[in-house]
Amino acid sequence: MSELSSSTIALQVNGEARHCAPGTQLPDFLTQLGLNPRLVAVEYNGEILHRQFWERTTLQKGDRLEIVTIVGGG
């Protein structure tokens, strides 16, 4: 087993394989991806996850995230 796979967990983000440290909370992961958590919507394992639950959401092996960036304009 490689060092990467033993020290990280695998998840799917917008259909692509990603890794993060065990115990990573959703807002921290979004920041690691270079996203502003205030400007995205997240589907977590097939369900829209309301922002009030983000701080309590610890990512687990095999989780599936769909992240949509909110863009304003006119």
PDB file of N, CA, C and O in Angstrom:
ATOM      1  N   MET A   1       0.855  -1.184   0.000  1.00  0.00           N
ATOM      2  CA  MET A   1       0.000   0.000   0.000  1.00  0.00           C
ATOM      3  C   MET A   1       0.890   1.232   0.000  1.00  0.00           C
ATOM      4  O   MET A   1       1.871   1.286   0.742  1.00  0.00           O
ATOM      5  N   SER A   2       0.571   2.197  -0.800  1.00  0.00           N
ATOM      6  CA  SER A   2       1.405   3.388  -0.895  1.00  0.00           C
ATOM      7  C   SER A   2       1.204   4.292   0.306  1.00  0.00           C
ATOM      8  O   SER A   2       0.209   4.184   1.024  1.00  0.00           O
ATOM      9  N   GLU A   3       2.159   5.183   0.516  1.00  0.00           N
ATOM     10  CA  GLU A   3       2.065   6.129   1.623  1.00  0.00           C
ATOM     11  C   GLU A   3       0.846   7.029   1.478  1.00  0.00           C
ATOM     12  O   GLU A   3       0.182   7.333   2.469  1.00  0.00           O
ATOM     13  N   LEU A   4       0.541   7.463   0.241  1.00  0.00           N
ATOM     14  CA  LEU A   4      -0.617   8.320   0.008  1.00  0.00           C
ATOM     15  C   LEU A   4      -1.899   7.629   0.441  1.00  0.00           C
ATOM     16  O   LEU A   4      -2.722   8.231   1.130  1.00  0.00           O
ATOM     17  N   SER A   5      -2.082   6.368   0.048  1.00  0.00           N
ATOM     18  CA  SER A   5      -3.333   5.686   0.356  1.00  0.00           C
ATOM     19  C   SER A   5      -3.452   5.326   1.825  1.00  0.00           C
ATOM     20  O   SER A   5      -4.569   5.203   2.327  1.00  0.00           O
ATOM     21  N   SER A   6      -2.336   5.151   2.541  1.00  0.00           N
ATOM     22  CA  SER A   6      -2.423   4.788   3.953  1.00  0.00           C
ATOM     23  C   SER A   6      -2.646   6.005   4.848  1.00  0.00           C
ATOM     24  O   SER A   6      -3.106   5.859   5.980  1.00  0.00           O
ATOM     25  N   SER A   7      -2.326   7.201   4.357  1.00  0.00           N
ATOM     26  CA  SER A   7      -2.472   8.392   5.192  1.00  0.00           C
ATOM     27  C   SER A   7      -3.628   9.277   4.742  1.00  0.00           C
ATOM     28  O   SER A   7      -3.844  10.347   5.312  1.00  0.00           O
ATOM     29  N   THR A   8      -4.375   8.844   3.725  1.00  0.00           N
ATOM     30  CA  THR A   8      -5.493   9.634   3.222  1.00  0.00           C
ATOM     31  C   THR A   8      -6.693   8.735   2.966  1.00  0.00           C
ATOM     32  O   THR A   8      -6.582   7.509   2.939  1.00  0.00           O
ATOM     33  N   ILE A   9      -7.845   9.375   2.778  1.00  0.00           N
ATOM     34  CA  ILE A   9      -9.034   8.638   2.372  1.00  0.00           C
ATOM     35  C   ILE A   9      -9.417   9.085   0.966  1.00  0.00           C
ATOM     36  O   ILE A   9      -9.180  10.230   0.582  1.00  0.00           O
ATOM     37  N   ALA A  10     -10.009   8.175   0.207  1.00  0.00           N
ATOM     38  CA  ALA A  10     -10.404   8.463  -1.172  1.00  0.00           C
ATOM     39  C   ALA A  10     -11.874   8.843  -1.218  1.00  0.00           C
ATOM     40  O   ALA A  10     -12.710   8.227  -0.557  1.00  0.00           O
ATOM     41  N   LEU A  11     -12.181   9.878  -2.016  1.00  0.00           N
ATOM     42  CA  LEU A  11     -13.558  10.270  -2.257  1.00  0.00           C
ATOM     43  C   LEU A  11     -13.705  10.713  -3.696  1.00  0.00           C
ATOM     44  O   LEU A  11     -12.720  10.862  -4.419  1.00  0.00           O
ATOM     45  N   GLN A  12     -14.948  10.922  -4.106  1.00  0.00           N
ATOM     46  CA  GLN A  12     -15.245  11.405  -5.452  1.00  0.00           C
ATOM     47  C   GLN A  12     -15.731  12.843  -5.357  1.00  0.00           C
ATOM     48  O   GLN A  12     -16.653  13.145  -4.599  1.00  0.00           O
ATOM     49  N   VAL A  13     -15.112  13.727  -6.127  1.00  0.00           N
ATOM     50  CA  VAL A  13     -15.516  15.132  -6.155  1.00  0.00           C
ATOM     51  C   VAL A  13     -15.798  15.497  -7.608  1.00  0.00           C
ATOM     52  O   VAL A  13     -14.897  15.499  -8.447  1.00  0.00           O
ATOM     53  N   ASN A  14     -17.047  15.804  -7.889  1.00  0.00           N
ATOM     54  CA  ASN A  14     -17.472  16.118  -9.260  1.00  0.00           C
ATOM     55  C   ASN A  14     -17.008  15.042 -10.240  1.00  0.00           C
ATOM     56  O   ASN A  14     -16.567  15.339 -11.351  1.00  0.00           O
ATOM     57  N   GLY A  15     -17.117  13.778  -9.801  1.00  0.00           N
ATOM     58  CA  GLY A  15     -16.785  12.645 -10.655  1.00  0.00           C
ATOM     59  C   GLY A  15     -15.319  12.289 -10.736  1.00  0.00           C
ATOM     60  O   GLY A  15     -14.957  11.347 -11.442  1.00  0.00           O
ATOM     61  N   GLU A  16     -14.458  13.018 -10.031  1.00  0.00           N
ATOM     62  CA  GLU A  16     -13.019  12.755 -10.067  1.00  0.00           C
ATOM     63  C   GLU A  16     -12.546  12.256  -8.710  1.00  0.00           C
ATOM     64  O   GLU A  16     -13.052  12.678  -7.670  1.00  0.00           O
ATOM     65  N   ALA A  17     -11.575  11.357  -8.730  1.00  0.00           N
ATOM     66  CA  ALA A  17     -11.000  10.844  -7.492  1.00  0.00           C
ATOM     67  C   ALA A  17     -10.187  11.939  -6.809  1.00  0.00           C
ATOM     68  O   ALA A  17      -9.383  12.621  -7.445  1.00  0.00           O
ATOM     69  N   ARG A  18     -10.405  12.095  -5.525  1.00  0.00           N
ATOM     70  CA  ARG A  18      -9.642  13.041  -4.696  1.00  0.00           C
ATOM     71  C   ARG A  18      -9.291  12.341  -3.395  1.00  0.00           C
ATOM     72  O   ARG A  18      -9.863  11.305  -3.058  1.00  0.00           O
ATOM     73  N   HIS A  19      -8.347  12.918  -2.671  1.00  0.00           N
ATOM     74  CA  HIS A  19      -7.940  12.378  -1.381  1.00  0.00           C
ATOM     75  C   HIS A  19      -7.888  13.492  -0.355  1.00  0.00           C
ATOM     76  O   HIS A  19      -7.658  14.656  -0.684  1.00  0.00           O
ATOM     77  N   CYS A  20      -8.106  13.116   0.890  1.00  0.00           N
ATOM     78  CA  CYS A  20      -7.946  14.058   1.995  1.00  0.00           C
ATOM     79  C   CYS A  20      -7.530  13.275   3.233  1.00  0.00           C
ATOM     80  O   CYS A  20      -7.613  12.047   3.265  1.00  0.00           O
ATOM     81  N   ALA A  21      -7.091  13.992   4.234  1.00  0.00           N
ATOM     82  CA  ALA A  21      -6.692  13.363   5.486  1.00  0.00           C
ATOM     83  C   ALA A  21      -7.920  12.863   6.235  1.00  0.00           C
ATOM     84  O   ALA A  21      -8.976  13.493   6.180  1.00  0.00           O
ATOM     85  N   PRO A  22      -7.795  11.742   6.931  1.00  0.00           N
ATOM     86  CA  PRO A  22      -8.912  11.294   7.770  1.00  0.00           C
ATOM     87  C   PRO A  22      -9.280  12.390   8.769  1.00  0.00           C
ATOM     88  O   PRO A  22      -8.402  13.068   9.301  1.00  0.00           O
ATOM     89  N   GLY A  23     -10.560  12.561   9.019  1.00  0.00           N
ATOM     90  CA  GLY A  23     -11.021  13.570   9.970  1.00  0.00           C
ATOM     91  C   GLY A  23     -11.215  14.951   9.380  1.00  0.00           C
ATOM     92  O   GLY A  23     -11.550  15.887  10.106  1.00  0.00           O
ATOM     93  N   THR A  24     -11.011  15.104   8.061  1.00  0.00           N
ATOM     94  CA  THR A  24     -11.181  16.409   7.424  1.00  0.00           C
ATOM     95  C   THR A  24     -12.653  16.796   7.397  1.00  0.00           C
ATOM     96  O   THR A  24     -13.506  16.014   6.977  1.00  0.00           O
ATOM     97  N   GLN A  25     -12.937  18.014   7.852  1.00  0.00           N
ATOM     98  CA  GLN A  25     -14.306  18.516   7.801  1.00  0.00           C
ATOM     99  C   GLN A  25     -14.539  19.200   6.464  1.00  0.00           C
ATOM    100  O   GLN A  25     -13.608  19.702   5.834  1.00  0.00           O
ATOM    101  N   LEU A  26     -15.799  19.209   6.042  1.00  0.00           N
ATOM    102  CA  LEU A  26     -16.153  19.729   4.728  1.00  0.00           C
ATOM    103  C   LEU A  26     -15.629  21.138   4.456  1.00  0.00           C
ATOM    104  O   LEU A  26     -15.025  21.344   3.404  1.00  0.00           O
ATOM    105  N   PRO A  27     -15.824  22.127   5.346  1.00  0.00           N
ATOM    106  CA  PRO A  27     -15.323  23.474   5.027  1.00  0.00           C
ATOM    107  C   PRO A  27     -13.807  23.506   4.799  1.00  0.00           C
ATOM    108  O   PRO A  27     -13.322  24.243   3.940  1.00  0.00           O
ATOM    109  N   ASP A  28     -13.068  22.711   5.565  1.00  0.00           N
ATOM    110  CA  ASP A  28     -11.617  22.659   5.396  1.00  0.00           C
ATOM    111  C   ASP A  28     -11.250  22.056   4.041  1.00  0.00           C
ATOM    112  O   ASP A  28     -10.319  22.519   3.380  1.00  0.00           O
ATOM    113  N   PHE A  29     -11.980  21.030   3.634  1.00  0.00           N
ATOM    114  CA  PHE A  29     -11.717  20.404   2.341  1.00  0.00           C
ATOM    115  C   PHE A  29     -11.990  21.368   1.197  1.00  0.00           C
ATOM    116  O   PHE A  29     -11.223  21.435   0.237  1.00  0.00           O
ATOM    117  N   LEU A  30     -13.077  22.110   1.301  1.00  0.00           N
ATOM    118  CA  LEU A  30     -13.389  23.099   0.264  1.00  0.00           C
ATOM    119  C   LEU A  30     -12.267  24.127   0.143  1.00  0.00           C
ATOM    120  O   LEU A  30     -11.886  24.513  -0.961  1.00  0.00           O
ATOM    121  N   THR A  31     -11.747  24.561   1.274  1.00  0.00           N
ATOM    122  CA  THR A  31     -10.636  25.519   1.276  1.00  0.00           C
ATOM    123  C   THR A  31      -9.389  24.893   0.647  1.00  0.00           C
ATOM    124  O   THR A  31      -8.675  25.550  -0.110  1.00  0.00           O
ATOM    125  N   GLN A  32      -9.130  23.616   0.966  1.00  0.00           N
ATOM    126  CA  GLN A  32      -7.987  22.917   0.376  1.00  0.00           C
ATOM    127  C   GLN A  32      -8.097  22.849  -1.147  1.00  0.00           C
ATOM    128  O   GLN A  32      -7.087  22.859  -1.851  1.00  0.00           O
ATOM    129  N   LEU A  33      -9.325  22.780  -1.645  1.00  0.00           N
ATOM    130  CA  LEU A  33      -9.547  22.754  -3.095  1.00  0.00           C
ATOM    131  C   LEU A  33      -9.429  24.139  -3.722  1.00  0.00           C
ATOM    132  O   LEU A  33      -9.522  24.282  -4.941  1.00  0.00           O
ATOM    133  N   GLY A  34      -9.225  25.162  -2.887  1.00  0.00           N
ATOM    134  CA  GLY A  34      -9.106  26.525  -3.393  1.00  0.00           C
ATOM    135  C   GLY A  34     -10.444  27.204  -3.604  1.00  0.00           C
ATOM    136  O   GLY A  34     -10.537  28.199  -4.324  1.00  0.00           O
ATOM    137  N   LEU A  35     -11.490  26.664  -2.973  1.00  0.00           N
ATOM    138  CA  LEU A  35     -12.831  27.219  -3.121  1.00  0.00           C
ATOM    139  C   LEU A  35     -13.194  28.071  -1.915  1.00  0.00           C
ATOM    140  O   LEU A  35     -12.752  27.803  -0.798  1.00  0.00           O
ATOM    141  N   ASN A  36     -13.991  29.084  -2.146  1.00  0.00           N
ATOM    142  CA  ASN A  36     -14.527  29.894  -1.059  1.00  0.00           C
ATOM    143  C   ASN A  36     -15.814  29.216  -0.601  1.00  0.00           C
ATOM    144  O   ASN A  36     -16.792  29.205  -1.349  1.00  0.00           O
ATOM    145  N   PRO A  37     -15.842  28.647   0.611  1.00  0.00           N
ATOM    146  CA  PRO A  37     -17.033  27.937   1.077  1.00  0.00           C
ATOM    147  C   PRO A  37     -18.312  28.770   1.038  1.00  0.00           C
ATOM    148  O   PRO A  37     -19.409  28.214   0.991  1.00  0.00           O
ATOM    149  N   ARG A  38     -18.183  30.083   1.058  1.00  0.00           N
ATOM    150  CA  ARG A  38     -19.371  30.940   1.015  1.00  0.00           C
ATOM    151  C   ARG A  38     -19.979  31.024  -0.377  1.00  0.00           C
ATOM    152  O   ARG A  38     -21.106  31.493  -0.538  1.00  0.00           O
ATOM    153  N   LEU A  39     -19.234  30.571  -1.386  1.00  0.00           N
ATOM    154  CA  LEU A  39     -19.686  30.724  -2.772  1.00  0.00           C
ATOM    155  C   LEU A  39     -19.935  29.396  -3.481  1.00  0.00           C
ATOM    156  O   LEU A  39     -19.883  29.329  -4.709  1.00  0.00           O
ATOM    157  N   VAL A  40     -20.204  28.337  -2.711  1.00  0.00           N
ATOM    158  CA  VAL A  40     -20.479  27.038  -3.329  1.00  0.00           C
ATOM    159  C   VAL A  40     -21.712  26.397  -2.701  1.00  0.00           C
ATOM    160  O   VAL A  40     -22.100  26.717  -1.578  1.00  0.00           O
ATOM    161  N   ALA A  41     -22.310  25.492  -3.450  1.00  0.00           N
ATOM    162  CA  ALA A  41     -23.358  24.606  -2.949  1.00  0.00           C
ATOM    163  C   ALA A  41     -22.797  23.189  -3.038  1.00  0.00           C
ATOM    164  O   ALA A  41     -22.040  22.871  -3.955  1.00  0.00           O
ATOM    165  N   VAL A  42     -23.174  22.338  -2.077  1.00  0.00           N
ATOM    166  CA  VAL A  42     -22.602  20.999  -2.013  1.00  0.00           C
ATOM    167  C   VAL A  42     -23.700  19.940  -1.952  1.00  0.00           C
ATOM    168  O   VAL A  42     -24.620  20.010  -1.137  1.00  0.00           O
ATOM    169  N   GLU A  43     -23.570  18.961  -2.838  1.00  0.00           N
ATOM    170  CA  GLU A  43     -24.375  17.745  -2.752  1.00  0.00           C
ATOM    171  C   GLU A  43     -23.469  16.690  -2.132  1.00  0.00           C
ATOM    172  O   GLU A  43     -22.373  16.435  -2.630  1.00  0.00           O
ATOM    173  N   TYR A  44     -23.927  16.085  -1.055  1.00  0.00           N
ATOM    174  CA  TYR A  44     -23.128  15.131  -0.285  1.00  0.00           C
ATOM    175  C   TYR A  44     -23.815  13.773  -0.337  1.00  0.00           C
ATOM    176  O   TYR A  44     -24.891  13.594   0.232  1.00  0.00           O
ATOM    177  N   ASN A  45     -23.199  12.825  -1.013  1.00  0.00           N
ATOM    178  CA  ASN A  45     -23.761  11.479  -1.161  1.00  0.00           C
ATOM    179  C   ASN A  45     -25.198  11.507  -1.668  1.00  0.00           C
ATOM    180  O   ASN A  45     -26.062  10.788  -1.167  1.00  0.00           O
ATOM    181  N   GLY A  46     -25.439  12.349  -2.669  1.00  0.00           N
ATOM    182  CA  GLY A  46     -26.727  12.383  -3.334  1.00  0.00           C
ATOM    183  C   GLY A  46     -27.762  13.307  -2.734  1.00  0.00           C
ATOM    184  O   GLY A  46     -28.877  13.393  -3.248  1.00  0.00           O
ATOM    185  N   GLU A  47     -27.422  14.007  -1.654  1.00  0.00           N
ATOM    186  CA  GLU A  47     -28.360  14.920  -0.998  1.00  0.00           C
ATOM    187  C   GLU A  47     -27.740  16.308  -0.892  1.00  0.00           C
ATOM    188  O   GLU A  47     -26.559  16.442  -0.571  1.00  0.00           O
ATOM    189  N   ILE A  48     -28.537  17.341  -1.161  1.00  0.00           N
ATOM    190  CA  ILE A  48     -28.055  18.706  -0.943  1.00  0.00           C
ATOM    191  C   ILE A  48     -27.795  18.866   0.551  1.00  0.00           C
ATOM    192  O   ILE A  48     -28.662  18.573   1.374  1.00  0.00           O
ATOM    193  N   LEU A  49     -26.612  19.328   0.889  1.00  0.00           N
ATOM    194  CA  LEU A  49     -26.238  19.488   2.296  1.00  0.00           C
ATOM    195  C   LEU A  49     -26.338  20.958   2.674  1.00  0.00           C
ATOM    196  O   LEU A  49     -25.579  21.792   2.182  1.00  0.00           O
ATOM    197  N   HIS A  50     -27.284  21.262   3.552  1.00  0.00           N
ATOM    198  CA  HIS A  50     -27.478  22.644   4.000  1.00  0.00           C
ATOM    199  C   HIS A  50     -26.230  23.117   4.736  1.00  0.00           C
ATOM    200  O   HIS A  50     -25.609  22.366   5.488  1.00  0.00           O
ATOM    201  N   ARG A  51     -25.886  24.349   4.508  1.00  0.00           N
ATOM    202  CA  ARG A  51     -24.671  24.943   5.073  1.00  0.00           C
ATOM    203  C   ARG A  51     -24.575  24.793   6.598  1.00  0.00           C
ATOM    204  O   ARG A  51     -23.470  24.700   7.134  1.00  0.00           O
ATOM    205  N   GLN A  52     -25.691  24.767   7.289  1.00  0.00           N
ATOM    206  CA  GLN A  52     -25.651  24.666   8.756  1.00  0.00           C
ATOM    207  C   GLN A  52     -25.041  23.347   9.228  1.00  0.00           C
ATOM    208  O   GLN A  52     -24.619  23.244  10.380  1.00  0.00           O
ATOM    209  N   PHE A  53     -24.989  22.333   8.353  1.00  0.00           N
ATOM    210  CA  PHE A  53     -24.436  21.031   8.721  1.00  0.00           C
ATOM    211  C   PHE A  53     -22.984  20.847   8.288  1.00  0.00           C
ATOM    212  O   PHE A  53     -22.366  19.836   8.622  1.00  0.00           O
ATOM    213  N   TRP A  54     -22.437  21.799   7.558  1.00  0.00           N
ATOM    214  CA  TRP A  54     -21.086  21.630   7.032  1.00  0.00           C
ATOM    215  C   TRP A  54     -20.046  21.430   8.123  1.00  0.00           C
ATOM    216  O   TRP A  54     -19.196  20.548   8.002  1.00  0.00           O
ATOM    217  N   GLU A  55     -20.092  22.223   9.182  1.00  0.00           N
ATOM    218  CA  GLU A  55     -19.085  22.122  10.252  1.00  0.00           C
ATOM    219  C   GLU A  55     -19.125  20.760  10.935  1.00  0.00           C
ATOM    220  O   GLU A  55     -18.117  20.315  11.484  1.00  0.00           O
ATOM    221  N   ARG A  56     -20.270  20.098  10.907  1.00  0.00           N
ATOM    222  CA  ARG A  56     -20.429  18.789  11.550  1.00  0.00           C
ATOM    223  C   ARG A  56     -20.181  17.635  10.591  1.00  0.00           C
ATOM    224  O   ARG A  56     -20.283  16.472  10.981  1.00  0.00           O
ATOM    225  N   THR A  57     -19.857  17.946   9.341  1.00  0.00           N
ATOM    226  CA  THR A  57     -19.681  16.902   8.335  1.00  0.00           C
ATOM    227  C   THR A  57     -18.203  16.575   8.183  1.00  0.00           C
ATOM    228  O   THR A  57     -17.422  17.364   7.652  1.00  0.00           O
ATOM    229  N   THR A  58     -17.837  15.380   8.667  1.00  0.00           N
ATOM    230  CA  THR A  58     -16.479  14.879   8.528  1.00  0.00           C
ATOM    231  C   THR A  58     -16.464  13.917   7.352  1.00  0.00           C
ATOM    232  O   THR A  58     -17.252  12.973   7.305  1.00  0.00           O
ATOM    233  N   LEU A  59     -15.577  14.154   6.416  1.00  0.00           N
ATOM    234  CA  LEU A  59     -15.529  13.341   5.207  1.00  0.00           C
ATOM    235  C   LEU A  59     -15.075  11.924   5.529  1.00  0.00           C
ATOM    236  O   LEU A  59     -14.189  11.703   6.354  1.00  0.00           O
ATOM    237  N   GLN A  60     -15.711  10.968   4.850  1.00  0.00           N
ATOM    238  CA  GLN A  60     -15.447   9.547   5.060  1.00  0.00           C
ATOM    239  C   GLN A  60     -15.019   8.901   3.746  1.00  0.00           C
ATOM    240  O   GLN A  60     -15.332   9.397   2.664  1.00  0.00           O
ATOM    241  N   LYS A  61     -14.310   7.803   3.856  1.00  0.00           N
ATOM    242  CA  LYS A  61     -13.885   7.045   2.678  1.00  0.00           C
ATOM    243  C   LYS A  61     -15.100   6.730   1.806  1.00  0.00           C
ATOM    244  O   LYS A  61     -16.120   6.242   2.294  1.00  0.00           O
ATOM    245  N   GLY A  62     -14.976   7.015   0.514  1.00  0.00           N
ATOM    246  CA  GLY A  62     -16.029   6.696  -0.438  1.00  0.00           C
ATOM    247  C   GLY A  62     -17.115   7.743  -0.591  1.00  0.00           C
ATOM    248  O   GLY A  62     -18.026   7.565  -1.400  1.00  0.00           O
ATOM    249  N   ASP A  63     -17.043   8.842   0.172  1.00  0.00           N
ATOM    250  CA  ASP A  63     -18.049   9.897   0.028  1.00  0.00           C
ATOM    251  C   ASP A  63     -18.044  10.429  -1.398  1.00  0.00           C
ATOM    252  O   ASP A  63     -17.014  10.440  -2.072  1.00  0.00           O
ATOM    253  N   ARG A  64     -19.225  10.874  -1.845  1.00  0.00           N
ATOM    254  CA  ARG A  64     -19.374  11.474  -3.172  1.00  0.00           C
ATOM    255  C   ARG A  64     -19.857  12.910  -3.003  1.00  0.00           C
ATOM    256  O   ARG A  64     -20.910  13.159  -2.415  1.00  0.00           O
ATOM    257  N   LEU A  65     -19.078  13.842  -3.522  1.00  0.00           N
ATOM    258  CA  LEU A  65     -19.426  15.257  -3.454  1.00  0.00           C
ATOM    259  C   LEU A  65     -19.619  15.808  -4.858  1.00  0.00           C
ATOM    260  O   LEU A  65     -18.849  15.508  -5.771  1.00  0.00           O
ATOM    261  N   GLU A  66     -20.642  16.607  -5.013  1.00  0.00           N
ATOM    262  CA  GLU A  66     -20.814  17.425  -6.211  1.00  0.00           C
ATOM    263  C   GLU A  66     -20.787  18.861  -5.713  1.00  0.00           C
ATOM    264  O   GLU A  66     -21.611  19.253  -4.886  1.00  0.00           O
ATOM    265  N   ILE A  67     -19.852  19.635  -6.211  1.00  0.00           N
ATOM    266  CA  ILE A  67     -19.664  21.008  -5.750  1.00  0.00           C
ATOM    267  C   ILE A  67     -19.952  21.946  -6.909  1.00  0.00           C
ATOM    268  O   ILE A  67     -19.379  21.818  -7.992  1.00  0.00           O
ATOM    269  N   VAL A  68     -20.845  22.885  -6.664  1.00  0.00           N
ATOM    270  CA  VAL A  68     -21.232  23.855  -7.681  1.00  0.00           C
ATOM    271  C   VAL A  68     -20.849  25.240  -7.185  1.00  0.00           C
ATOM    272  O   VAL A  68     -21.227  25.635  -6.082  1.00  0.00           O
ATOM    273  N   THR A  69     -20.105  25.974  -7.989  1.00  0.00           N
ATOM    274  CA  THR A  69     -19.721  27.338  -7.644  1.00  0.00           C
ATOM    275  C   THR A  69     -20.844  28.287  -8.034  1.00  0.00           C
ATOM    276  O   THR A  69     -21.374  28.221  -9.143  1.00  0.00           O
ATOM    277  N   ILE A  70     -21.195  29.161  -7.116  1.00  0.00           N
ATOM    278  CA  ILE A  70     -22.238  30.150  -7.350  1.00  0.00           C
ATOM    279  C   ILE A  70     -21.596  31.365  -8.008  1.00  0.00           C
ATOM    280  O   ILE A  70     -20.648  31.945  -7.478  1.00  0.00           O
ATOM    281  N   VAL A  71     -22.123  31.740  -9.168  1.00  0.00           N
ATOM    282  CA  VAL A  71     -21.579  32.867  -9.921  1.00  0.00           C
ATOM    283  C   VAL A  71     -22.679  33.904 -10.103  1.00  0.00           C
ATOM    284  O   VAL A  71     -23.775  33.590 -10.568  1.00  0.00           O
ATOM    285  N   GLY A  72     -22.373  35.132  -9.734  1.00  0.00           N
ATOM    286  CA  GLY A  72     -23.332  36.215  -9.935  1.00  0.00           C
ATOM    287  C   GLY A  72     -22.998  36.980 -11.201  1.00  0.00           C
ATOM    288  O   GLY A  72     -21.884  36.894 -11.719  1.00  0.00           O
ATOM    289  N   GLY A  73     -23.926  37.692 -11.669  1.00  0.00           N
ATOM    290  CA  GLY A  73     -23.661  38.492 -12.857  1.00  0.00           C
ATOM    291  C   GLY A  73     -24.952  38.978 -13.480  1.00  0.00           C
ATOM    292  O   GLY A  73     -26.048  38.713 -12.987  1.00  0.00           O
ATOM    293  N   GLY A  74     -24.796  39.671 -14.539  1.00  0.00           N
ATOM    294  CA  GLY A  74     -25.999  40.184 -15.169  1.00  0.00           C
ATOM    295  C   GLY A  74     -25.832  40.386 -16.642  1.00  0.00           C
ATOM    296  O   GLY A  74     -26.767  40.817 -17.316  1.00  0.00           O
TER     297      GLY A  74
END
